[in-house]
Amino acid sequence: MKLIFTICLALVLTSCVKESLLECPYQYKIRVFVKDKNYNNSSAIGIDTIDENLPFKQYVSNIYYTLQNINTGENVINPFEKNITGDEKEIDIILDQIPDGEYRLTIWGNIEAIGNTVEDPSILHENKEEDTDEYIATEIIAIKTGLVQTKSIGLERIKGKLVVTLNNLPDYITQIREDVTSIYQTIDNNRKYSQETDVEKTFLKSTLSLKQISTFLAPTTDRNISILSLSFYRSDNSEPIVIVTPIEINITKNEITAVTINYNSSQNQLEVWVYIDNEWTLIQLLDINE
């Protein structure tokens, strides 16, 4: 079950976390930037990239961070969630009044939060759901009284992205159901993935274009391959009119896994292409049962 954290705005007596240098002197200033903006293989696949010089909020909408004592595991600050609203390209985290010692600072980005409640960011897929395009940064820092320090830390993307492009899809197809198996469910603050789950997602023509559909997914587990299943439906039929033979794929963090499905109207067939080993490969031809 996914844990829900309530964020207390008051700070514990032994720590001071500030968002502005003017508010208090500081022991440590952390400058947080977004490291992974585009996916590593976007250009190779032919998927549009985004400008890498945009404000922080264009890539990551919020951050949430904790500071744990290395020896005791105790979190010495109240978990703090901040929505990013300005046009700055880096975000400052100011630490002060922290007892001397070594600490692990963990920063999460694009977490699910409603008001003062935050869902446990270490759970990447709850109840087989997609969840967000989450980020993480983690660093060991040593705090010493009287020593002012500054460090830059880059947020890295945790998940990959499955992109399915659909060309010339018949108008009567109004729903697509997707299932992906054998992906990681959790990640810890050492960036270690664990547990295994599947993710299910339904795409409706009534709410979005079916020309291209996408899903944020944690990586494929080390000992398995992921299986992608796609089923196509028309509005007046509870049974799929075509089921794509399960496709072997591999989800990698900060990479796009690309599938293209072309409809051949003269043959009433779907051509299924997968981007494998830096090239597009035709893997299936499927007849549509109208």
C-alpha positions in Angstrom: 0.0 0.0 0.0 1.4 3.4 -0.9 2.1 5.5 2.1 0.9 9.1 2.4 3.0 11.7 4.1 1.6 14.8 5.7 4.0 17.7 5.4 4.4 19.8 8.5 5.4 23.3 7.7 7.0 24.0 11.2 10.6 22.9 11.4 12.1 20.7 14.1 14.0 22.6 16.7 17.4 21.3 15.6 17.2 22.4 12.0 16.5 25.3 9.7 15.6 24.9 6.1 15.3 28.2 4.1 14.4 29.0 0.5 16.2 32.4 0.5 19.7 33.4 1.6 18.2 36.5 3.2 16.3 34.6 5.8 19.2 33.2 7.8 22.9 32.5 7.7 23.5 29.0 6.4 25.9 26.0 6.7 25.1 24.5 3.3 23.6 25.8 0.1 22.4 23.2 -2.4 21.9 24.4 -6.0 19.5 22.0 -7.7 19.3 21.7 -11.5 17.6 19.4 -13.9 20.2 17.0 -15.5 17.9 14.9 -17.7 15.7 17.2 -19.9 15.5 15.2 -23.1 15.6 11.5 -23.4 19.0 10.1 -24.3 17.8 8.6 -27.6 15.1 11.1 -28.7 17.0 12.3 -31.7 18.0 8.9 -32.9 14.4 7.7 -32.9 13.2 10.9 -34.6 11.1 12.2 -31.7 11.1 15.9 -31.2 13.3 17.3 -28.4 12.7 20.2 -26.2 14.8 23.3 -25.5 17.3 22.6 -22.8 17.5 26.2 -21.6 14.0 26.6 -20.2 13.1 27.4 -16.6 13.3 24.6 -14.0 9.5 24.4 -13.8 9.2 23.4 -17.5 10.9 20.0 -16.7 10.1 19.5 -13.0 7.0 21.1 -11.3 7.9 20.4 -7.7 10.6 19.1 -5.4 10.4 17.2 -2.1 13.4 16.5 0.1 14.7 14.8 3.2 18.0 14.9 5.2 18.9 11.7 6.9 21.7 11.2 9.5 24.0 8.5 8.0 24.6 6.8 11.4 21.1 6.8 12.8 18.9 7.0 9.7 16.9 9.8 11.4 15.5 12.5 9.2 16.6 15.7 10.8 14.3 18.0 8.9 10.6 17.8 8.3 9.9 16.5 4.8 9.6 19.6 2.6 7.6 19.9 -0.6 8.0 23.0 -2.8 6.0 23.9 -6.0 8.2 25.6 -8.6 6.5 28.7 -9.9 9.2 31.2 -10.9 11.4 31.3 -14.0 14.7 30.4 -12.4 16.7 27.6 -13.9 18.1 26.4 -10.6 16.5 26.0 -7.2 18.3 26.7 -3.9 17.9 24.6 -0.8 19.5 26.2 2.3 20.4 24.1 5.3 21.3 25.6 8.7 21.3 24.8 12.4 22.0 21.1 11.5 24.2 19.2 14.0 27.7 18.3 12.8 27.8 15.0 11.0 27.3 13.2 7.7 23.9 13.2 6.1 22.1 11.9 3.0 20.2 14.5 1.2 17.5 13.0 -1.1 15.6 15.3 -3.5 12.6 14.0 -5.5 11.0 15.8 -8.4 7.6 15.6 -10.1 6.0 13.9 -7.1 2.3 13.4 -6.5 1.1 15.9 -3.9 -2.3 17.2 -2.9 -2.2 20.1 -0.5 0.0 19.0 2.4 0.0 15.3 1.6 2.6 13.6 -0.5 2.4 10.1 -1.8 5.5 8.0 -1.0 7.9 8.9 -3.9 9.8 5.7 -3.7 6.8 3.8 -5.0 6.9 4.3 -8.8 3.8 2.3 -9.8 0.9 1.8 -7.4 -2.0 -0.4 -8.3 -0.5 -1.0 -11.8 -0.8 2.7 -12.5 1.5 4.9 -14.6 2.1 7.7 -12.0 4.4 10.6 -12.8 7.6 11.3 -14.7 9.6 11.2 -11.5 13.1 12.5 -10.8 15.7 11.9 -8.0 19.0 13.3 -6.7 20.9 12.0 -3.7 24.1 13.1 -2.2 26.2 12.5 1.0 27.1 15.8 2.6 29.2 16.6 5.7 28.1 19.5 7.8 30.5 21.2 10.2 29.8 24.2 12.4 31.4 27.4 11.1 32.1 26.0 7.6 29.9 27.4 4.8 29.6 25.1 1.8 27.9 25.1 -1.6 27.2 22.1 -3.8 25.3 21.6 -7.1 23.2 18.5 -7.5 21.4 17.4 -10.7 18.0 15.7 -10.8 18.0 12.6 -12.9 14.9 11.0 -14.4 13.9 7.7 -12.8 11.7 6.2 -15.5 11.8 5.6 -19.2 9.0 6.3 -21.7 7.1 4.0 -24.0 5.9 5.8 -27.1 3.5 4.1 -29.5 2.9 6.0 -32.8 -0.3 5.0 -34.7 -0.5 6.0 -38.4 -3.8 6.1 -40.4 -5.7 4.3 -37.6 -9.3 3.6 -38.7 -11.8 6.1 -37.3 -13.9 3.3 -35.8 -11.1 2.4 -33.4 -12.0 4.4 -30.3 -10.1 2.7 -27.5 -6.7 1.1 -26.9 -5.7 -0.9 -23.9 -2.1 -1.3 -23.0 -0.4 -3.7 -20.6 3.4 -3.8 -19.8 4.9 -6.6 -17.6 8.0 -7.0 -15.6 9.0 -3.5 -14.6 10.3 -2.2 -11.3 7.9 -0.9 -8.7 10.1 0.9 -6.2 13.4 2.8 -5.9 15.3 3.7 -2.7 17.4 6.8 -2.0 20.5 4.9 -3.2 18.8 4.8 -6.6 18.4 1.0 -6.3 15.3 -0.4 -8.0 13.3 -3.3 -6.4 10.1 -5.3 -6.6 8.2 -6.1 -9.8 4.9 -5.0 -11.2 2.9 -4.6 -14.4 1.3 -1.4 -15.6 -2.0 -1.1 -17.3 -3.4 2.0 -19.2 -6.4 2.7 -21.3 -6.4 5.4 -24.0 -9.8 6.8 -25.2 -10.3 8.7 -28.4 -12.9 10.8 -26.6 -10.3 12.3 -24.4 -7.1 12.4 -26.5 -5.7 11.8 -29.9 -4.8 8.2 -30.7 -2.1 9.3 -33.2 0.5 8.8 -30.5 0.2 7.4 -27.0 2.8 7.3 -24.3 3.4 5.9 -20.8 6.0 6.7 -18.1 7.5 3.4 -17.0 10.2 2.3 -14.5 12.9 0.1 -16.0 12.5 -3.5 -17.0 13.6 -5.8 -14.2 17.2 -7.2 -14.5 16.2 -10.8 -14.9 13.3 -10.4 -17.3 12.2 -8.7 -20.5 9.0 -6.7 -20.5 6.0 -7.8 -22.6 3.9 -5.1 -24.3 0.3 -6.1 -25.1 -2.0 -3.9 -27.0 -5.7 -4.4 -27.7 -7.9 -2.2 -30.1 -11.6 -1.7 -29.6 -14.5 0.0 -31.3 -17.1 1.9 -29.3 -19.9 -0.6 -29.8 -17.9 -3.7 -29.1 -16.8 -5.0 -25.7 -14.4 -7.5 -27.4 -11.2 -6.2 -29.1 -11.3 -6.2 -32.9 -7.5 -6.8 -33.0 -5.0 -7.9 -30.4 -1.3 -7.3 -31.1 0.8 -10.4 -30.5 2.8 -9.7 -27.3 5.9 -7.7 -28.1 9.2 -8.1 -26.2 10.6 -4.7 -25.1 13.1 -3.3 -22.7 12.4 -0.2 -20.7 15.5 1.8 -19.7 15.6 5.0 -17.6 15.7 8.2 -19.5 15.3 6.4 -22.8 12.4 6.1 -25.2 11.1 2.7 -26.2 9.4 3.2 -29.6 6.7 1.2 -31.4 5.0 2.3 -34.6 1.8 0.8 -35.9 0.7 1.5 -39.5 -2.7 0.8 -40.8 -2.7 -0.6 -44.4 -6.2 0.2 -45.7 -5.9 -1.8 -48.9 -5.1 -5.0 -47.0 -7.0 -4.0 -43.8 -3.9 -4.9 -41.8 -1.9 -3.4 -39.1 1.9 -3.3 -39.5 3.8 -3.4 -36.2 7.3 -1.9 -36.2 9.7 -1.7 -33.2 12.9 0.4 -32.9 15.5 -2.3 -32.1 19.3 -1.9 -32.3 19.1 1.5 -33.8 16.8 0.6 -36.7 13.1 0.0 -37.3 12.1 -3.6 -37.7 8.8 -5.0 -38.9 7.7 -7.7 -36.5 4.0 -8.3 -37.2 1.2 -8.1 -39.8 -2.2 -8.3 -38.3 -5.7 -8.6 -39.9 -8.5 -6.5 -38.4 -11.8 -8.2 -37.7 -14.3 -5.4 -38.1 
